[in-house]
Amino acid sequence: MRVLLGMIIVLSFPALEIYTLVQIYHYIGWWILALLLGSMLAGWSLIVGERLAFVARMSMTIQSGGSPLRALIDSGRTMIAGALFIFPGVISDVLAILVLFLPLRLIGGRSRQQTQADNGVIEGEYRREHDDRLER
Protein backbone atom coordinates (compact mmCIF):
# COMPACT_ATOMS: atom_id res chain seq x y z
CA MET A 1 0.00 0.00 0.00
CA ARG A 2 2.83 2.41 0.85
CA VAL A 3 4.60 1.63 -2.40
CA LEU A 4 1.44 2.40 -4.37
CA LEU A 5 0.97 5.68 -2.52
CA GLY A 6 4.60 6.61 -3.16
CA MET A 7 4.25 5.85 -6.87
CA ILE A 8 1.10 7.95 -7.10
CA ILE A 9 2.85 10.92 -5.48
CA VAL A 10 5.95 10.58 -7.67
CA LEU A 11 3.94 10.26 -10.88
CA SER A 12 1.45 13.00 -10.05
CA PHE A 13 4.10 15.71 -9.52
CA PRO A 14 5.21 15.86 -13.19
CA ALA A 15 1.57 15.74 -14.30
CA LEU A 16 0.75 18.64 -12.00
CA GLU A 17 3.78 20.56 -13.32
CA ILE A 18 2.63 20.04 -16.92
CA TYR A 19 -0.90 21.12 -16.08
CA THR A 20 0.41 24.28 -14.38
CA LEU A 21 2.68 25.08 -17.32
CA VAL A 22 -0.22 24.74 -19.77
CA GLN A 23 -2.40 27.02 -17.65
CA ILE A 24 0.35 29.66 -17.43
CA TYR A 25 0.95 29.31 -21.18
CA HIS A 26 -2.63 30.41 -21.77
CA TYR A 27 -1.94 33.64 -19.87
CA ILE A 28 1.57 34.63 -21.02
CA GLY A 29 2.07 32.62 -24.20
CA TRP A 30 5.54 31.78 -25.44
CA TRP A 31 7.14 33.79 -22.64
CA ILE A 32 6.84 30.61 -20.59
CA LEU A 33 9.93 29.36 -22.44
CA ALA A 34 11.89 32.40 -21.25
CA LEU A 35 10.67 31.74 -17.73
CA LEU A 36 11.80 28.11 -17.89
CA LEU A 37 15.16 29.04 -19.42
CA GLY A 38 15.76 31.74 -16.81
CA SER A 39 14.95 29.42 -13.93
CA MET A 40 17.22 26.74 -15.40
CA LEU A 41 20.10 29.22 -15.66
CA ALA A 42 19.45 30.42 -12.11
CA GLY A 43 19.59 26.84 -10.83
CA TRP A 44 22.76 26.12 -12.76
CA SER A 45 24.47 29.22 -11.39
CA LEU A 46 23.38 28.34 -7.83
CA ILE A 47 24.90 24.88 -8.13
CA VAL A 48 28.15 26.08 -9.71
CA GLY A 49 28.53 28.90 -7.19
CA GLU A 50 27.88 26.63 -4.24
CA ARG A 51 30.28 24.03 -5.55
CA LEU A 52 33.00 26.68 -5.59
CA ALA A 53 32.09 28.18 -2.20
CA PHE A 54 31.59 24.95 -0.25
CA VAL A 55 35.22 24.39 0.69
CA ALA A 56 35.70 28.01 1.76
CA ARG A 57 32.49 27.97 3.82
CA MET A 58 33.46 24.71 5.51
CA SER A 59 36.97 25.87 6.38
CA MET A 60 35.72 29.22 7.73
CA THR A 61 33.16 27.43 9.90
CA ILE A 62 35.75 25.04 11.30
CA GLN A 63 38.27 27.83 11.93
CA SER A 64 35.71 29.96 13.75
CA GLY A 65 34.75 27.03 15.96
CA GLY A 66 31.30 26.57 14.49
CA SER A 67 29.58 23.35 13.63
CA PRO A 68 30.48 21.93 10.22
CA LEU A 69 27.00 20.44 10.12
CA ARG A 70 25.58 23.96 9.84
CA ALA A 71 27.74 24.73 6.79
CA LEU A 72 26.79 21.38 5.28
CA ILE A 73 23.09 22.07 5.76
CA ASP A 74 23.41 25.53 4.19
CA SER A 75 25.23 24.10 1.19
CA GLY A 76 22.73 21.27 0.89
CA ARG A 77 19.82 23.72 0.90
CA THR A 78 21.43 25.71 -1.90
CA MET A 79 22.11 22.57 -3.96
CA ILE A 80 18.54 21.31 -3.51
CA ALA A 81 17.17 24.73 -4.51
CA GLY A 82 19.41 24.73 -7.60
CA ALA A 83 18.20 21.27 -8.60
CA LEU A 84 14.58 22.32 -8.16
CA PHE A 85 15.20 25.38 -10.34
CA ILE A 86 16.68 23.19 -13.07
CA PHE A 87 13.65 20.88 -13.02
CA PRO A 88 11.21 22.46 -15.52
CA GLY A 89 8.05 23.77 -13.98
CA VAL A 90 6.57 26.53 -11.90
CA ILE A 91 5.73 24.48 -8.82
CA SER A 92 9.31 23.27 -8.49
CA ASP A 93 10.51 26.88 -8.85
CA VAL A 94 8.23 27.98 -6.01
CA LEU A 95 9.52 25.09 -3.89
CA ALA A 96 13.10 26.12 -4.71
CA ILE A 97 12.43 29.68 -3.58
CA LEU A 98 10.91 28.39 -0.34
CA VAL A 99 13.89 26.11 0.30
CA LEU A 100 16.34 28.88 -0.49
CA PHE A 101 14.78 31.68 1.53
CA LEU A 102 13.10 29.86 4.40
CA PRO A 103 15.10 30.67 7.55
CA LEU A 104 16.52 27.65 9.32
CA ARG A 105 15.36 28.92 12.71
CA LEU A 106 11.80 28.14 11.62
CA ILE A 107 12.75 24.48 11.28
CA GLY A 108 14.84 24.24 14.42
CA GLY A 109 18.20 25.83 13.64
CA ARG A 110 19.84 29.00 14.88
CA SER A 111 19.88 32.15 12.80
CA ARG A 112 23.10 33.14 11.07
CA GLN A 113 23.42 36.38 13.02
CA GLN A 114 23.77 34.63 16.37
CA THR A 115 27.24 33.17 16.57
CA GLN A 116 29.54 32.72 19.51
CA ALA A 117 31.85 35.49 18.30
CA ASP A 118 29.05 38.08 18.35
CA ASN A 119 28.24 37.95 22.05
CA GLY A 120 30.61 40.83 22.94
CA VAL A 121 33.00 38.82 25.12
CA ILE A 122 36.70 38.80 24.34
CA GLU A 123 38.48 35.88 25.94
CA GLY A 124 42.15 36.00 26.76
CA GLU A 125 44.80 36.04 29.47
CA TYR A 126 46.50 38.98 31.10
CA ARG A 127 49.41 39.53 33.45
CA ARG A 128 49.89 42.54 35.69
CA GLU A 129 53.45 43.80 35.80
CA HIS A 130 54.61 46.18 38.49
CA ASP A 131 56.99 48.82 37.28
CA ASP A 132 58.65 51.47 39.40
CA ARG A 133 58.28 54.00 36.62
CA LEU A 134 54.50 53.86 36.84
CA GLU A 135 54.38 54.92 40.49
CA ARG A 136 55.06 58.67 40.45
C-alpha positions as CSV (number, residue, x, y, z in Angstrom):
1,M,0.0,0.0,0.0
2,R,2.8,2.4,0.9
3,V,4.6,1.6,-2.4
4,L,1.4,2.4,-4.4
5,L,1.0,5.7,-2.5
6,G,4.6,6.6,-3.2
7,M,4.3,5.9,-6.9
8,I,1.1,8.0,-7.1
9,I,2.8,10.9,-5.5
10,V,5.9,10.6,-7.7
11,L,3.9,10.3,-10.9
12,S,1.4,13.0,-10.0
13,F,4.1,15.7,-9.5
14,P,5.2,15.9,-13.2
15,A,1.6,15.7,-14.3
16,L,0.7,18.6,-12.0
17,E,3.8,20.6,-13.3
18,I,2.6,20.0,-16.9
19,Y,-0.9,21.1,-16.1
20,T,0.4,24.3,-14.4
21,L,2.7,25.1,-17.3
22,V,-0.2,24.7,-19.8
23,Q,-2.4,27.0,-17.6
24,I,0.3,29.7,-17.4
25,Y,0.9,29.3,-21.2
26,H,-2.6,30.4,-21.8
27,Y,-1.9,33.6,-19.9
28,I,1.6,34.6,-21.0
29,G,2.1,32.6,-24.2
30,W,5.5,31.8,-25.4
31,W,7.1,33.8,-22.6
32,I,6.8,30.6,-20.6
33,L,9.9,29.4,-22.4
34,A,11.9,32.4,-21.3
35,L,10.7,31.7,-17.7
36,L,11.8,28.1,-17.9
37,L,15.2,29.0,-19.4
38,G,15.8,31.7,-16.8
39,S,15.0,29.4,-13.9
40,M,17.2,26.7,-15.4
41,L,20.1,29.2,-15.7
42,A,19.5,30.4,-12.1
43,G,19.6,26.8,-10.8
44,W,22.8,26.1,-12.8
45,S,24.5,29.2,-11.4
46,L,23.4,28.3,-7.8
47,I,24.9,24.9,-8.1
48,V,28.1,26.1,-9.7
49,G,28.5,28.9,-7.2
50,E,27.9,26.6,-4.2
51,R,30.3,24.0,-5.5
52,L,33.0,26.7,-5.6
53,A,32.1,28.2,-2.2
54,F,31.6,25.0,-0.3
55,V,35.2,24.4,0.7
56,A,35.7,28.0,1.8
57,R,32.5,28.0,3.8
58,M,33.5,24.7,5.5
59,S,37.0,25.9,6.4
60,M,35.7,29.2,7.7
61,T,33.2,27.4,9.9
62,I,35.7,25.0,11.3
63,Q,38.3,27.8,11.9
64,S,35.7,30.0,13.7
65,G,34.8,27.0,16.0
66,G,31.3,26.6,14.5
67,S,29.6,23.3,13.6
68,P,30.5,21.9,10.2
69,L,27.0,20.4,10.1
70,R,25.6,24.0,9.8
71,A,27.7,24.7,6.8
72,L,26.8,21.4,5.3
73,I,23.1,22.1,5.8
74,D,23.4,25.5,4.2
75,S,25.2,24.1,1.2
76,G,22.7,21.3,0.9
77,R,19.8,23.7,0.9
78,T,21.4,25.7,-1.9
79,M,22.1,22.6,-4.0
80,I,18.5,21.3,-3.5
81,A,17.2,24.7,-4.5
82,G,19.4,24.7,-7.6
83,A,18.2,21.3,-8.6
84,L,14.6,22.3,-8.2
85,F,15.2,25.4,-10.3
86,I,16.7,23.2,-13.1
87,F,13.6,20.9,-13.0
88,P,11.2,22.5,-15.5
89,G,8.0,23.8,-14.0
90,V,6.6,26.5,-11.9
91,I,5.7,24.5,-8.8
92,S,9.3,23.3,-8.5
93,D,10.5,26.9,-8.9
94,V,8.2,28.0,-6.0
95,L,9.5,25.1,-3.9
96,A,13.1,26.1,-4.7
97,I,12.4,29.7,-3.6
98,L,10.9,28.4,-0.3
99,V,13.9,26.1,0.3
100,L,16.3,28.9,-0.5
101,F,14.8,31.7,1.5
102,L,13.1,29.9,4.4
103,P,15.1,30.7,7.5
104,L,16.5,27.7,9.3
105,R,15.4,28.9,12.7
106,L,11.8,28.1,11.6
107,I,12.7,24.5,11.3
108,G,14.8,24.2,14.4
109,G,18.2,25.8,13.6
110,R,19.8,29.0,14.9
111,S,19.9,32.1,12.8
112,R,23.1,33.1,11.1
113,Q,23.4,36.4,13.0
114,Q,23.8,34.6,16.4
115,T,27.2,33.2,16.6
116,Q,29.5,32.7,19.5
117,A,31.8,35.5,18.3
118,D,29.1,38.1,18.4
119,N,28.2,38.0,22.1
120,G,30.6,40.8,22.9
121,V,33.0,38.8,25.1
122,I,36.7,38.8,24.3
123,E,38.5,35.9,25.9
124,G,42.2,36.0,26.8
125,E,44.8,36.0,29.5
126,Y,46.5,39.0,31.1
127,R,49.4,39.5,33.4
128,R,49.9,42.5,35.7
129,E,53.5,43.8,35.8
130,H,54.6,46.2,38.5
131,D,57.0,48.8,37.3
132,D,58.6,51.5,39.4
133,R,58.3,54.0,36.6
134,L,54.5,53.9,36.8
135,E,54.4,54.9,40.5
136,R,55.1,58.7,40.5
